Amino acid sequence: MQSKNFLRDWLVPLVVALVLALSIRTFVAEARYVNSESMVPTLEVNDRVFVDKVFYKIDGIQRLDVVVFAPPPEAYTKDDYIKRVVGLPGDEIEIKEGVLFVNGEQVKEAYLAETMNGSFGPVTVPEGQLFVLGDNRNNSSDSRAWGFVPVENVKGRAIVRFYPFHRFGTLE
């Protein structure tokens, strides 16, 4: 009788909780740890963010979204990256003397800590691809170095920084 109560009272709820937790992490949202300086000042090393895996598919990826993705083979790593989308399919991207232009218009980038060095492009983003940059432009491995990111490589959109607590807030 004791073992039947154990199963009913402990084991079944534990299995249900485990299945729910794994399902949520796999299909809905997950917490991610930031381990590089490529997104400073928006995200700093040791920040933790929630990554939406559902609603970005409904809303679509928008310019300036911060996304987590599997890098293309040209990046020579298998570790997921987190970067800002600056170019959508069909966009022309150009950097002139450190200033980003999308489709010929200058992008106001209040999230940058310092002016970007150099020039790049122009390039046109192919269908099914994205052009991504780190916010720490002078210290970021991104589309300038290894090219476009296939849209299907995107795993989710970073939406909220939840740790450290004093930096809690949405990502814009």
Kinemage of the C-alpha trace (Angstrom):
@kinemage 1
@onewidth
@group {chain A} dominant
@subgroup {mainchain}
@vectorlist {calphas} color= white
{ca met a 1} P 0.000 0.000 0.000
{ca gln a 2} L 2.872 2.324 0.837
{ca ser a 3} L 4.453 1.928 -2.636
{ca lys a 4} L 1.149 2.738 -4.371
{ca asn a 5} L 0.910 6.009 -2.415
{ca phe a 6} L 4.515 6.826 -3.303
{ca leu a 7} L 3.784 6.427 -7.013
{ca arg a 8} L 0.610 8.472 -6.842
{ca asp a 9} L 1.962 11.187 -4.552
{ca trp a 10} L 5.510 11.644 -5.849
{ca leu a 11} L 6.504 9.807 -8.976
{ca val a 12} L 3.568 10.691 -11.244
{ca pro a 13} L 3.693 14.471 -10.487
{ca leu a 14} L 7.465 14.428 -10.903
{ca val a 15} L 7.232 12.768 -14.333
{ca val a 16} L 4.476 15.177 -15.420
{ca ala a 17} L 6.557 18.173 -14.273
{ca leu a 18} L 9.605 16.879 -16.110
{ca val a 19} L 7.675 16.326 -19.348
{ca leu a 20} L 6.116 19.805 -19.104
{ca ala a 21} L 9.465 21.469 -18.398
{ca leu a 22} L 11.181 19.738 -21.313
{ca ser a 23} L 8.281 20.511 -23.651
{ca ile a 24} L 8.273 24.206 -22.721
{ca arg a 25} L 12.058 24.462 -23.121
{ca thr a 26} L 12.007 22.661 -26.454
{ca phe a 27} L 8.994 24.302 -28.092
{ca val a 28} L 7.998 27.531 -26.274
{ca ala a 29} L 10.813 29.396 -24.532
{ca glu a 30} L 14.145 28.807 -22.918
{ca ala a 31} L 16.675 30.670 -20.851
{ca arg a 32} L 20.034 31.419 -22.469
{ca tyr a 33} L 23.350 32.508 -21.015
{ca val a 34} L 25.373 35.216 -22.791
{ca asn a 35} L 29.040 34.246 -22.972
{ca ser a 36} L 30.586 36.823 -25.308
{ca glu a 37} L 30.993 40.581 -25.540
{ca ser a 38} L 29.613 40.831 -29.081
{ca met a 39} L 26.291 42.358 -27.948
{ca val a 40} L 27.635 44.862 -25.382
{ca pro a 41} L 26.065 47.180 -24.211
{ca thr a 42} L 22.670 45.565 -24.926
{ca leu a 43} L 23.783 42.228 -23.463
{ca glu a 44} L 26.822 41.726 -21.286
{ca val a 45} L 28.781 38.591 -20.441
{ca asn a 46} L 26.861 36.550 -17.817
{ca asp a 47} L 23.491 38.117 -18.672
{ca arg a 48} L 20.633 35.656 -18.962
{ca val a 49} L 17.782 36.084 -21.410
{ca phe a 50} L 14.510 34.376 -22.211
{ca val a 51} L 14.277 33.277 -25.828
{ca asp a 52} L 10.833 33.102 -27.447
{ca lys a 53} L 10.550 30.086 -29.754
{ca val a 54} L 6.910 30.483 -30.785
{ca phe a 55} L 5.677 34.030 -31.302
{ca tyr a 56} L 8.577 35.142 -33.520
{ca lys a 57} L 7.352 32.514 -36.007
{ca ile a 58} L 3.877 34.061 -35.956
{ca asp a 59} L 5.056 37.701 -36.040
{ca gly a 60} L 7.965 37.006 -38.372
{ca ile a 61} L 11.494 38.189 -37.809
{ca gln a 62} L 11.689 41.963 -37.809
{ca arg a 63} L 14.604 44.251 -38.471
{ca leu a 64} L 16.449 45.022 -35.180
{ca asp a 65} L 15.205 41.845 -33.441
{ca val a 66} L 17.845 40.169 -31.288
{ca val a 67} L 17.898 36.509 -32.332
{ca val a 68} L 19.586 33.272 -31.289
{ca phe a 69} L 20.687 31.095 -34.196
{ca ala a 70} L 22.927 28.277 -35.300
{ca pro a 71} L 25.772 29.933 -37.197
{ca pro a 72} L 26.495 29.060 -40.824
{ca pro a 73} L 29.444 26.727 -41.531
{ca glu a 74} L 31.605 29.710 -42.537
{ca ala a 75} L 31.619 30.850 -38.883
{ca tyr a 76} L 33.672 27.743 -37.952
{ca thr a 77} L 31.778 27.091 -34.729
{ca lys a 78} L 28.791 25.043 -33.653
{ca asp a 79} L 27.940 27.263 -30.660
{ca asp a 80} L 24.748 29.273 -31.063
{ca tyr a 81} L 25.156 33.005 -31.613
{ca ile a 82} L 23.039 35.911 -30.445
{ca lys a 83} L 23.013 38.970 -32.740
{ca arg a 84} L 20.800 41.790 -33.984
{ca val a 85} L 19.021 41.411 -37.338
{ca val a 86} L 19.823 44.451 -39.487
{ca gly a 87} L 18.961 43.044 -42.900
{ca leu a 88} L 15.928 41.088 -44.100
{ca pro a 89} L 15.560 39.320 -47.459
{ca gly a 90} L 15.804 41.852 -50.286
{ca asp a 91} L 17.432 44.587 -48.162
{ca glu a 92} L 20.571 46.308 -49.370
{ca ile a 93} L 23.084 46.651 -46.527
{ca glu a 94} L 25.998 49.059 -46.592
{ca ile a 95} L 28.314 50.438 -43.945
{ca lys a 96} L 30.005 53.726 -44.884
{ca glu a 97} L 32.714 54.989 -42.544
{ca gly a 98} L 31.081 53.237 -39.590
{ca val a 99} L 27.480 54.229 -40.365
{ca leu a 100} L 24.885 51.544 -41.208
{ca phe a 101} L 22.589 52.093 -44.188
{ca val a 102} L 19.657 49.824 -45.052
{ca asn a 103} L 18.112 50.373 -48.470
{ca gly a 104} L 20.007 53.647 -48.763
{ca glu a 105} L 18.697 55.091 -45.483
{ca gln a 106} L 20.851 55.646 -42.426
{ca val a 107} L 19.830 53.552 -39.408
{ca lys a 108} L 19.781 55.342 -36.057
{ca glu a 109} L 21.459 52.908 -33.684
{ca ala a 110} L 21.051 54.228 -30.143
{ca tyr a 111} L 21.969 50.784 -28.764
{ca leu a 112} L 25.631 51.063 -29.868
{ca ala a 113} L 28.256 52.007 -27.265
{ca glu a 114} L 30.738 53.301 -29.839
{ca thr a 115} L 30.941 54.150 -33.507
{ca met a 116} L 31.661 51.232 -35.766
{ca asn a 117} L 35.011 51.185 -37.597
{ca gly a 118} L 35.296 50.682 -41.333
{ca ser a 119} L 33.071 50.187 -44.315
{ca phe a 120} L 31.295 47.185 -45.833
{ca gly a 121} L 29.198 46.398 -48.866
{ca pro a 122} L 26.870 47.124 -50.392
{ca val a 123} L 25.326 43.646 -50.369
{ca thr a 124} L 21.774 42.520 -51.002
{ca val a 125} L 20.316 39.973 -48.569
{ca pro a 126} L 19.133 36.900 -50.520
{ca glu a 127} L 15.705 35.301 -50.069
{ca gly a 128} L 15.546 33.078 -46.984
{ca gln a 129} L 18.583 34.777 -45.408
{ca leu a 130} L 19.312 37.444 -42.759
{ca phe a 131} L 22.175 39.879 -42.221
{ca val a 132} L 23.104 40.098 -38.536
{ca leu a 133} L 25.503 42.276 -36.558
{ca gly a 134} L 26.605 42.343 -32.944
{ca asp a 135} L 25.944 45.585 -31.062
{ca asn a 136} L 29.633 45.683 -30.122
{ca arg a 137} L 30.468 46.186 -33.800
{ca asn a 138} L 34.205 46.543 -33.323
{ca asn a 139} L 34.404 43.251 -31.398
{ca ser a 140} L 31.873 40.969 -33.081
{ca ser a 141} L 32.058 38.002 -35.415
{ca asp a 142} L 28.979 38.507 -37.567
{ca ser a 143} L 27.650 38.652 -41.137
{ca arg a 144} L 30.473 40.983 -42.187
{ca ala a 145} L 32.902 38.106 -41.539
{ca trp a 146} L 30.945 34.966 -42.488
{ca gly a 147} L 27.968 36.053 -44.544
{ca phe a 148} L 24.245 35.593 -44.288
{ca val a 149} L 22.275 33.482 -41.810
{ca pro a 150} L 19.602 31.158 -43.185
{ca val a 151} L 16.225 32.019 -41.636
{ca glu a 152} L 15.757 28.337 -40.736
{ca asn a 153} L 18.846 28.571 -38.477
{ca val a 154} L 17.030 30.986 -36.156
{ca lys a 155} L 16.075 29.255 -32.908
{ca gly a 156} L 14.232 32.158 -31.320
{ca arg a 157} L 14.056 35.836 -30.452
{ca ala a 158} L 15.609 37.109 -27.224
{ca ile a 159} L 12.877 39.112 -25.531
{ca val a 160} L 13.712 39.668 -21.848
{ca arg a 161} L 16.897 39.953 -19.831
{ca phe a 162} L 16.063 38.428 -16.454
{ca tyr a 163} L 19.499 38.336 -14.818
{ca pro a 164} L 21.229 40.184 -13.320
{ca phe a 165} L 18.126 41.481 -11.613
{ca his a 166} L 19.212 45.144 -11.682
{ca arg a 167} L 19.306 44.948 -15.517
{ca phe a 168} L 15.919 43.196 -15.831
{ca gly a 169} L 13.968 44.366 -18.859
{ca thr a 170} L 12.853 43.819 -22.423
{ca leu a 171} L 15.301 43.919 -25.306
{ca glu a 172} L 14.643 46.473 -28.003
